[in-house]
Amino acid sequence: MIIKKHNRSTGASAEEIATAYLKRKGFTILERNFRNRFGEIDIIACEKGVLVFVEVKAKVGDQFGSPEEMISPGKLAKVRRMATVYMDGQEQQCRIDVIAVVLDEEGKISRLTHYENVY
């Protein structure tokens, strides 16, 4: 149970960090933690008229692999299905981004990498 709570708080911290990062880059945050029958999208934002669905992955340290390694083609396909439901037939340019965050033991950012248009 402690690991799950730790993972949840790491994920929540990373989502806060990613949201602040996107705002500094000029994105408008539309929704966070959007849920539907396919799962959850961490952040839905808009950048220059483009709807952006953002998956945030985080790790404490990188001794057991990077956050990027946790992104699979299946996970991206799941985000795509959720995005399709969110758009509900609307015609709008969109993309899927990934933000990978590595935190140190104190919860401070060691690395943040933003991958645009990954799927």
VOBA-1610 file (N, C-alpha, C; in pm, whole numbers, padded with zeros to 5 digits, always signed):
BEGIN
Met+00081-00120+00000Met+00000+00000+00000Met+00085+00127+00000Ile+00193+00128+00074Ile+00278+00246+00081Ile+00332+00281-00057Ile+00369+00180-00136Ile+00421+00205-00270Ile+00315+00272-00356Lys+00190+00224-00349Lys+00083+00286-00428Lys+00063+00431-00391Lys+00062+00461-00260Lys+00047+00600-00217Lys+00163+00684-00266His+00285+00630-00257His+00404+00700-00305His+00393+00726-00455Asn+00351+00623-00531Asn+00334+00639-00676Asn+00229+00744-00708Arg+00119+00742-00634Arg+00013+00839-00658Arg+00061+00981-00630Ser+00134+00999-00520Ser+00181+01134-00489Ser+00289+01179-00588Thr+00372+01086-00634Thr+00471+01118-00738Thr+00400+01161-00865Gly+00298+01086-00905Gly+00221+01120-01025Gly+00152+01254-01012Ala+00091+01279-00896Ala+00023+01408-00875Ala+00122+01523-00879Ser+00238+01505-00817Ser+00342+01610-00821Ser+00387+01636-00963Ala+00410+01529-01038Ala+00455+01543-01177Ala+00350+01613-01262Glu+00222+01586-01239Glu+00116+01653-01313Glu+00111+01802-01281Glu+00133+01837-01155Glu+00140+01978-01117Glu+00257+02047-01187Ile+00372+01980-01186Ile+00492+02034-01252Ile+00468+02050-01402Ala+00407+01949-01464Ala+00380+01953-01609Ala+00281+02064-01643Thr+00179+02080-01559Thr+00080+02185-01583Thr+00145+02323-01577Ala+00227+02345-01475Ala+00297+02474-01461Ala+00389+02497-01581Tyr+00459+02393-01623Tyr+00549+02402-01739Tyr+00471+02443-01864Leu+00359+02376-01889Leu+00279+02406-02008Leu+00225+02549-02004Lys+00182+02593-01888Lys+00133+02732-01875Lys+00244+02831-01908Arg+00365+02804-01857Arg+00479+02894-01888Arg+00508+02895-02038Lys+00482+02785-02107Lys+00506+02776-02251Lys+00391+02836-02333Gly+00288+02888-02267Gly+00179+02954-02338Gly+00058+02866-02366Phe+00055+02746-02313Phe-00061+02658-02330Phe-00174+02705-02239Thr-00297+02685-02284Thr-00414+02705-02200Thr-00458+02568-02151Ile-00469+02551-02022Ile-00510+02422-01966Ile-00663+02417-01966Leu-00718+02317-02033Leu-00863+02303-02044Leu-00919+02208-01937Glu-00850+02097-01916Glu-00895+01998-01818Glu-00776+01920-01765Arg-00795+01866-01645Arg-00696+01775-01586Arg-00769+01651-01541Asn-00703+01539-01557Asn-00757+01410-01514Asn-00895+01381-01573Phe-00908+01401-01704Phe-01032+01370-01775Phe-01047+01218-01781Arg-01162+01169-01734Arg-01187+01025-01732Arg-01303+00989-01822Asn-01289+00874-01888Asn-01400+00814-01960Asn-01385+00662-01952Arg-01464+00588-02028Arg-01463+00442-02016Arg-01329+00379-02057Phe-01245+00453-02128Phe-01116+00399-02172Phe-01004+00426-02073Gly-01025+00519-01979Gly-00919+00551-01883Gly-00916+00698-01851Glu-00795+00753-01841Glu-00778+00892-01800Glu-00672+00961-01885Ile-00699+01087-01919Ile-00600+01173-01983Ile-00554+01270-01876Asp-00423+01279-01857Asp-00369+01361-01749Asp-00400+01510-01767Ile-00369+01563-01885Ile-00390+01706-01911Ile-00445+01724-02053Ile-00546+01808-02065Ile-00595+01849-02196Ile-00572+01999-02203Ala-00501+02040-02308Ala-00462+02180-02320Ala-00484+02226-02464Cys-00465+02355-02483Cys-00473+02413-02617Cys-00348+02497-02639Glu-00287+02479-02754Glu-00171+02561-02792Glu-00194+02612-02934Lys-00209+02740-02947Lys-00226+02804-03078Lys-00335+02736-03160Gly-00449+02710-03097Gly-00563+02651-03167Gly-00557+02501-03183Val-00452+02437-03137Val-00438+02291-03146Val-00473+02230-03011Leu-00563+02133-03011Leu-00600+02061-02890Leu-00489+01961-02860Val-00436+01964-02738Val-00322+01881-02702Val-00360+01791-02584Phe-00348+01660-02606Phe-00374+01561-02503Phe-00238+01518-02448Val-00216+01539-02319Val-00084+01520-02261Val-00085+01403-02161Glu+00003+01308-02186Glu+00028+01198-02093Glu+00152+01233-02014Val+00142+01230-01881Val+00255+01262-01794Val+00305+01133-01730Lys+00433+01108-01741Lys+00495+00992-01677Lys+00607+01042-01587Ala+00615+00984-01467Ala+00714+01030-01371Ala+00779+00913-01300Lys+00902+00937-01259Lys+00977+00841-01177Lys+01057+00919-01076Val+01084+00856-00963Val+01178+00911-00867Val+01311+00844-00897Gly+01406+00923-00944Gly+01535+00868-00989Gly+01517+00793-01119Asp+01626+00749-01174Asp+01615+00672-01300Asp+01693+00541-01293Gln+01722+00495-01172Gln+01796+00371-01158Gln+01717+00249-01204Phe+01584+00257-01207Phe+01503+00145-01253Phe+01435+00177-01386Gly+01499+00257-01468Gly+01444+00294-01598Gly+01390+00435-01599Ser+01367+00483-01717Ser+01320+00619-01735Ser+01167+00622-01747Pro+01107+00738-01725Pro+00962+00749-01743Pro+00922+00718-01888Glu+01009+00752-01981Glu+00979+00726-02123Glu+00958+00578-02150Glu+01028+00494-02076Glu+01015+00350-02096Glu+00878+00297-02054Met+00803+00376-01980Met+00670+00335-01935Met+00562+00366-02039Ile+00599+00432-02147Ile+00503+00465-02254Ile+00510+00355-02360Ser+00399+00287-02378Ser+00394+00180-02478Ser+00303+00222-02593Pro+00314+00154-02706Pro+00219+00182-02816Pro+00074+00161-02772Gly+00051+00063-02686Gly-00083+00038-02635Gly-00136+00153-02552Lys-00050+00211-02469Lys-00090+00326-02387Lys-00125+00446-02475Leu-00044+00470-02578Leu-00072+00582-02669Leu-00203+00559-02746Ala-00229+00434-02784Ala-00355+00402-02853Ala-00474+00426-02760Lys-00456+00396-02631Lys-00560+00420-02531Lys-00587+00570-02518Val-00482+00650-02512Val-00498+00795-02505Val-00571+00846-02630Arg-00536+00790-02744Arg-00602+00830-02869Arg-00752+00801-02864Arg-00789+00683-02814Arg-00933+00649-02802Arg-01003+00746-02708Met-00938+00777-02595Met-00998+00871-02500Met-01013+01009-02563Ala-00913+01051-02640Ala-00917+01182-02707Ala-01032+01187-02807Thr-01054+01077-02878Thr-01164+01069-02974Thr-01298+01087-02905Val-01314+01023-02790Val-01438+01040-02713Val-01451+01184-02665Tyr-01342+01242-02618Tyr-01344+01381-02569Tyr-01388+01477-02680Met-01337+01455-02800Met-01366+01545-02911Met-01510+01530-02961Asp-01571+01416-02938Asp-01712+01393-02969Asp-01751+01439-03110Gly-01671+01400-03208Gly-01702+01429-03348Gly-01663+01567-03396Gln-01609+01651-03310Gln-01567+01785-03351Gln-01446+01775-03445Glu-01444+01862-03543Glu-01330+01872-03633Glu-01235+01976-03577Gln-01124+01933-03522Gln-01024+02025-03469Gln-00888+01958-03475Gln-00789+02037-03510Gln-00654+01984-03513Gln-00613+01946-03371Cys-00552+01828-03357Cys-00511+01784-03224Cys-00384+01700-03234Arg-00323+01676-03117Arg-00204+01592-03112Arg-00193+01534-02971Ile-00107+01436-02958Ile-00077+01376-02828Ile+00068+01405-02795Asp+00089+01461-02676Asp+00224+01489-02625Asp+00250+01403-02502Val+00376+01383-02472Val+00417+01314-02350Val+00514+01406-02277Ile+00493+01418-02146Ile+00589+01488-02061Ile+00645+01387-01963Ala+00777+01369-01968Ala+00847+01277-01878Ala+00917+01358-01771Val+00892+01321-01645Val+00949+01394-01532Val+01027+01296-01445Val+01150+01333-01414Val+01230+01257-01318Val+01249+01347-01196Leu+01209+01295-01080Leu+01221+01369-00955Leu+01334+01311-00870Asp+01394+01395-00787Asp+01492+01342-00693Asp+01418+01295-00568Glu+01491+01245-00471Glu+01430+01191-00349Glu+01349+01294-00271Glu+01382+01423-00285Glu+01307+01527-00216Glu+01185+01575-00297Gly+01165+01518-00414Gly+01053+01558-00497Gly+01080+01676-00587Lys+01206+01714-00599Lys+01244+01825-00688Lys+01275+01771-00827Ile+01257+01856-00926Ile+01276+01815-01065Ile+01424+01791-01095Ser+01453+01669-01141Ser+01587+01640-01194Ser+01588+01662-01345Arg+01475+01625-01408Arg+01466+01638-01554Arg+01319+01643-01594Leu+01288+01729-01690Leu+01157+01733-01753Leu+01181+01737-01903Thr+01121+01642-01973Thr+01133+01638-02119Thr+00993+01636-02179His+00970+01726-02275His+00840+01737-02341His+00854+01685-02484Tyr+00781+01580-02513Tyr+00778+01520-02647Tyr+00647+01559-02713Glu+00656+01630-02825Glu+00535+01676-02893Glu+00497+01582-03006Asn+00366+01568-03025Asn+00309+01495-03138Asn+00366+01354-03150Val+00353+01276-03043Val+00413+01143-03040Val+00329+01036-03106Tyr+00201+01067-03136Tyr+00113+00963-03194Tyr+00023+01027-03296
//
